[in-house]
Amino acid sequence: MISKPAEILVLTPASEALIKGCARLGPCLRATRAEVLAGRVEGLAAVRAVAAWDVVVDGALFERLPALELVANQGVGYDKVDVAAATARGIAVTHTPDVLTDEVADFTLGLLIMTIRRLGEAERFLRAGRWEAGPFPLSHTLRGRRVGILGTGRIGKAVATRLEGFGVSLAYSGRRPQPDLAYPYFPDARQLAGAVDTLISILPGGAETRRLVDAEVLAALGADGVFVNVGRGSTVDEAALATALRTGVIAAAGLDVFEHEPHVGPELLELENAVLMPHVASATVHTRAAMSKLVVDNIAVWLADGRALTPTPETRAGLPVR
């Protein structure tokens, strides 16, 4: 019997749920990006779908995959996928919105409270045996704060809804005003920062948002300002942020994402007023399983009849997705 050639490539590293889910659809290859580019993977000629999570997927990879029709990205953000190059080749791109919205929104509130109330510092204070010498210093409070949401997609709106119960005022900035949001709108990040004392960024990556949160935005936020980033690290000028934290331009920051993950610069690591997390906003068993399932479902439906369940906006606009 002649075995059917593999139509699916899982770019590793990848979760076991994603690998097993793709394998249930049929013959499936597993390889790193480097192995594919080095020509060390056989059987790529028939691959129609690629499953990817936190891996660069670009024109160099497409050159090795002549039959490729679909890139199924695990994650709502897909800045590591060259969507323009994919669209130019007629390749659809999907992502995993909605299934992680609540998890990331919940985490954002937790990170915000941890940052404002200095909870990480307080725990380190206790563990170091310093409590017996005197109480931990007082912190800021969330109550009465003016919170700006930078990026009001699904997650941004979910964060805003949760914050309504905390007695804060809300404002937002994005590409354009949104009729379903009653909060004040500001056309750019600097104007938003100048009107609030707490700025939460949920911006996607890409050229349009690169280092959008810079020294000017942070200065506008002010000395009592708190900055939280759960979007993409590339949207922040990390050197300017470290300087602002060190010199008191702003009070504190909570970061789940960094420009050069997993590397985090020493200028941030050494700061007590920076709460740093290893990109774990969606990292629960439940949510990661749901994300993997949606990737697999996108591939299954595409291979069966050429439909994309959750195409990116660029794919919806640029390809005849059925």
Secondary structure by P-SEA (a helix, b strand, c coil): cccccccbbbcccccaaaaaaaaaacbbbbbcaaaaaaccccccccccbbbbccccccaaaaaacccccbbbbccccccccaaaaaaaacbbbbbbcccaaaaaaaaaaaaaaaaaaaaaaaaaaaaacccccccccbbbbccccbbbbccccaaaaaaaaaacccbbbbbbccccccccccccccccaaaaaaaccbbbbbccccccccccccaaaaaaacccbbbbbcccccccaaaaaaaaaaaccccbbbbcccccccccccccccccccccccccccccaaaaaaaaaaaaaaaaaaaaccccccccaaaaaccccc
